[in-house]
Amino acid sequence: MRLILIVSGVLLIAFLFYGLIPGIGAFSARASWRRFRHRILEVSLFPFIQYSDLVDKHRLIGNFRFFGNLEAIKGKNSIWLNNGTFTVEADLKNVSIYLLPSYAYGRENQLLERLEETLPDEEPKSVPWQRIFSLPAGTKVFVGGALYSEGGRGIFRDQSKEPLLVVIYDGAKETILLRAIWGGRKRNEYWNRYTLPSLITGSFSLLVTGYLLMGPPQLHLAVLIALALSFFPIAALLPPGVILYFFYNYLWKRARLLRAERDMFRLPMRYFVEQVDLQPGSASEVERVVKLSTGEEYIMTSGCFYRINGNLRIRGSRGSVASLTANGRYFIFGVLERERNLILESVDPMVELVLLLGDPEILSHRCSLRARILEIAAALLIFSDLLINLYLILNILHYLIR
């Protein structure tokens, strides 16, 4: 009975520091990046600030967005941004700033999007404003949220229910939303800010526990289990199980890319809040038109009744080309100009002119399903890797400690 209790305690320590604490951090990190993606999609629907909006009154004007360059830092918590026409202020007290990874690849000459090649495989950084000590003048900043008017000056302020979104970026404005949605997720949620201290604490605790239990022969098994589990942080990287680790890493990365693809297929659908029947095989053509905040009409159509004039992008998953060949299903999103029967680019850099190779709902659902399957397979591989290596470590310790 004593041995069972001690072994249970050892396993509980391992579960706490290797599973529970990093797991809580993993769910927290995934939820945090999900909120970021949701918020930038919300902000992308806000209207742009016009100078006429900055009335000489002290009141909340509404939700707006703004592209500007850093003009100056005012005091500890405020910055001035200029868009070439007028200047607004942003109060950054208690606000986290998102820094998009550098964008080194151009998209101008690409018809078929290859997002894995053109967008950096890095997650944005989220940094509290209090930890940013300086920024060079001219830094490109995108801001979205509640705008107040004070004496004819526009001031962005954070609100509890509608947090202020501030993104520092380089490159063209048209790439911000794509980069945020594609990269706005952790590369591996298990490896978060809690993981390293938790692994070190767990490993040290089990090492000490194993050392303290040495002596009584009846506790020999408990000693072996404690010492073997103390190797958990490096066990996955040891042979022979390390082969499975490389397969796990590949599948996990592929699952992450599939979740990013899923969000990219849903991206132009955010303007169409009503349910749209997009089921494949339907004889009727789908066409919906909505009004943008710029006053333009944005169309979603599966027909070929319009001419395209602009920098059209073709977006599809790896298997969607064969699907298109089989049923000819595609959807075009862009600004409609009725007089000339054209679909054009919008003046809004966050509005896409894009052709989806397939039904966006079906494609996104397929990506979600495949991502879930790959994540389960990756979890089984890393679990098998750890199980094999920990079993070998346990046997080695058994021969060393007698």
C-alpha positions, 0 to 999 in steps of 0.5 A: 500500500505504501509503495502504491501511494508513493508511486501515485505521488510521483505520477501526480508530480509528473502530471502536475508539472509536465501536463497540467501547468503547460496544458493550462498555458497551452489552452490560454495561448490558443485562446489568446491568439484566437481573440487576436484573430477575432479582434482584427477581423472585427476591426477590419470592418470598422470605417476609416477616420475622416477629418470631418469625424473629429468634431469639437466635442468631448465624446465617444465618436464610435469604432474606427480604424487608422493606418498611420506613421509614428509622429511622436511619443507623448508622455508615458502612454500616448503616441501621435500617428499621422496618415499624411492628412491629419494626426490622431492620438492613441492612449496605450495605457494597459494595451498590448502591442502586436508586432508582425514578423518582417515581410520579405516576399512580394506578392505582386507577381503571383496569381496563385497564392502560395501562402506557405512560401510568401508569408513568414512562418513566425507568430507575431509578438505581443508586448505590453506598451510598458515594455516598449521603451522607444520607437523610431519616427515613421514606424508603421502602425495600424490602430482600431477601436473606440475613438473619442473626440477631445477639443477637435482631436481624435484619441483612440482609447482602450475599453474593457469590452472592446480592447484597442488593437495596435499592430506595428508592421512593415510592408504594404497595408494589404498584407496586414490582415493576411499575415495576422490571420495566417501567423496569428497562432502559436507554432506549438501551444505546449511550449508557452511561458509556463512550460520551461519553468514547469519542466525544470521544477518538475524534473528537479522535484522528481530527481530529489524525490528519487534520491530521498526514496533511495535505501529501502528495497521495497521502494526501489520501483518508486525510485526508478519511476521518479528518476526516469520521469525526471528525464521527461524534458529531454526524453523525446529527443533521445534515440531511438524514439527521436525518429518519432519526434521528427514525424510528430513535428512535421504533422503538428506543423502541417496541422497548424498550416491547415488551421491557417488555411481554414481561416484564410478560406473564411476570410472574405466570408466575414462580410456576409453575415447571413447563411448562404447555401454553398453546397456543391452540385447546386444548379443555381449560381450563388451571388450576394452583394453587401455594402462596405464601410467605404460605400463600395459594393462587395460581391460574392459570386460563383458565376462568370457574368463579370470581367475582372480588372485588378490584382486577382489572387487565386486561393486554394488548398493543395487538393482544391485544384482537382476538386475544381476540375471535377465540378467547376466550382469557384467563388469570386470576391471583389468590389462590384462596378455595375455600370461596366459589369466589372469586379475590381479591387477596393480602395480599402486595403483590407478588402480582398479581390480573390478567387477561391478554388472551391466552396469556402465552407466545404474547404474550411471544414475539410481543413479543420477535419484534417487538422484535427486528425493530424493533431491526434496523430501527432499526439500519439507519435509524441506519446509513443516517443516518450513511452519508448524512451522512458521505458528504456531509461527505466531499464537502464536505471534498473541496472545502474541502481541496485 
